[in-house]
């Protein structure tokens, strides 16, 4: 396999050429429920899920970003069906995270605006890497005793301390032109990842030099962020048009010396 390459083919072909347990981490968003037209391409979910389990290292994680369409007045539930199938074939449903869109497109009809997608964290065994994103938290509490009063009471000094805590599993991102990415060419693709979303997940579940795979590379966001964060990467994309978009985009960010054999 070549690192730093988007294979212009069905991801089942790419994974079929991978040895067992090659990949440390997978992040992707499949063309679910025909919500968008990905040049008419379909995907074979169950076969892909099984291959992802095979090529993922023990302790590795798959981040599967998915939502449901509404058909005949009902949401399809495809997201839940896929999560349960992943469990059936051996994955752990390690976490059900939410990708919350701060500024989604408004919708008509008798439903509230759809603001989120699921980000299923699926692990092969217990995750071997977890670098949590943290935020400061302040608390006020009793600290050192200052002195003992005349009546024998203890006098404590109240202080404010700052600690770090893990953030919650709902991730908030603004999306849209000039926000998801500054790379104008990326918007030629119908549905791009916010770069911050991919960076957050790569940072959380991998370390430098780990190998990342995206079976639906699309506009190349996973490749770009993996490169910036000093991870190795491989991608698959069945659409030649999207491969061209991603490669033009990556020319701005990826050094030629990343295209090496392993």
BELVENSUL-V428125 format. One record per pair of residues at least 24 apart in sequence whose C-alpha atoms are under 7 Angstrom apart, sorted by the first residue. I is the first residue (numbers start at 0). J is the second residue. D is the distance in whole Angstrom. If there is no record, write none. Layout:
# BELVENSUL-V428125
((I:J:D) (I:J:D))
This chain:
# BELVENSUL-V428125
((0:260:6) (0:261:6) (1:258:7) (1:259:6) (1:260:5) (1:261:6) (2:231:6) (2:232:6) (2:233:6) (2:257:7) (2:258:6) (2:259:6) (2:260:6) (2:261:7) (3:231:7) (3:232:5) (3:233:6) (3:257:6) (3:258:5) (4:233:5) (4:234:6) (4:258:7) (5:233:6) (5:234:4) (5:235:5) (5:236:7) (5:242:7) (6:234:6) (6:235:5) (6:236:6) (7:235:6) (7:236:5) (7:237:5) (7:238:7) (7:239:6) (7:242:7) (8:235:6) (8:236:6) (8:237:4) (9:235:7) (9:236:7) (9:237:5) (10:214:5) (10:235:5) (10:236:7) (11:47:6) (13:235:7) (14:50:7) (17:54:7) (18:54:6) (19:53:6) (19:54:5) (20:53:6) (20:54:4) (20:55:5) (20:56:4) (20:57:7) (21:54:5) (21:55:6) (21:56:6) (22:54:6) (22:55:5) (22:56:6) (22:210:5) (22:211:6) (22:212:7) (23:55:6) (23:56:6) (23:59:5) (23:209:6) (23:210:5) (23:211:6) (24:59:6) (24:60:5) (24:61:6) (24:205:7) (24:210:7) (24:211:5) (24:212:6) (25:60:6) (25:61:5) (25:62:6) (25:211:6) (25:212:5) (25:213:6) (26:61:6) (26:62:5) (26:63:6) (26:212:7) (26:213:6) (27:62:6) (27:63:6) (27:64:6) (27:213:5) (27:214:7) (27:215:6) (28:63:6) (28:64:5) (28:65:6) (28:215:7) (29:65:7) (29:215:6) (31:65:7) (32:67:7) (32:68:6) (34:68:6) (48:85:7) (49:88:7) (57:123:5) (57:124:6) (58:122:7) (58:123:5) (58:124:5) (58:125:5) (58:126:4) (58:127:5) (59:122:6) (59:123:6) (59:126:6) (59:127:7) (60:120:7) (60:121:6) (60:122:4) (60:123:6) (60:126:6) (60:204:7) (61:120:6) (61:121:5) (61:122:6) (62:118:6) (62:119:6) (62:120:5) (62:121:6) (63:118:5) (63:119:5) (63:120:7) (64:116:7) (64:117:6) (64:118:4) (64:119:6) (65:116:6) (65:117:5) (65:118:7) (66:116:5) (66:117:6) (90:121:6) (90:122:6) (90:123:5) (91:121:5) (91:122:5) (91:123:6) (91:124:7) (92:120:6) (92:121:5) (92:122:7) (93:120:5) (93:121:5) (93:122:6) (94:119:6) (94:120:5) (95:119:5) (95:120:6) (96:168:5) (96:169:6) (97:168:6) (97:169:5) (97:170:6) (98:169:6) (98:170:5) (98:171:6) (99:169:7) (99:170:6) (99:171:5) (99:172:6) (100:171:6) (100:172:5) (100:173:6) (100:174:7) (101:171:6) (101:172:6) (101:173:5) (102:173:6) (102:174:6) (128:204:5) (128:205:6) (129:203:5) (129:204:5) (130:202:7) (130:203:4) (130:204:6) (131:165:6) (131:203:5) (132:165:6) (132:166:6) (132:203:7) (133:163:6) (133:164:5) (133:165:4) (133:166:5) (134:163:5) (134:164:6) (134:165:6) (134:166:6) (135:161:6) (135:162:6) (135:163:4) (135:164:6) (136:161:6) (136:162:5) (136:163:6) (136:164:6) (137:161:4) (137:162:6) (182:248:7) (184:244:7) (184:248:6) (185:218:5) (185:244:7) (185:248:7) (188:218:6) (188:241:7) (191:218:6) (192:220:6) (194:220:6) (194:224:7) (197:221:6) (197:224:7) (198:224:6) (217:241:6) (217:242:7) (217:245:7) (218:244:6) (218:245:5) (219:245:5) (223:249:6) (223:252:7) (226:253:7))
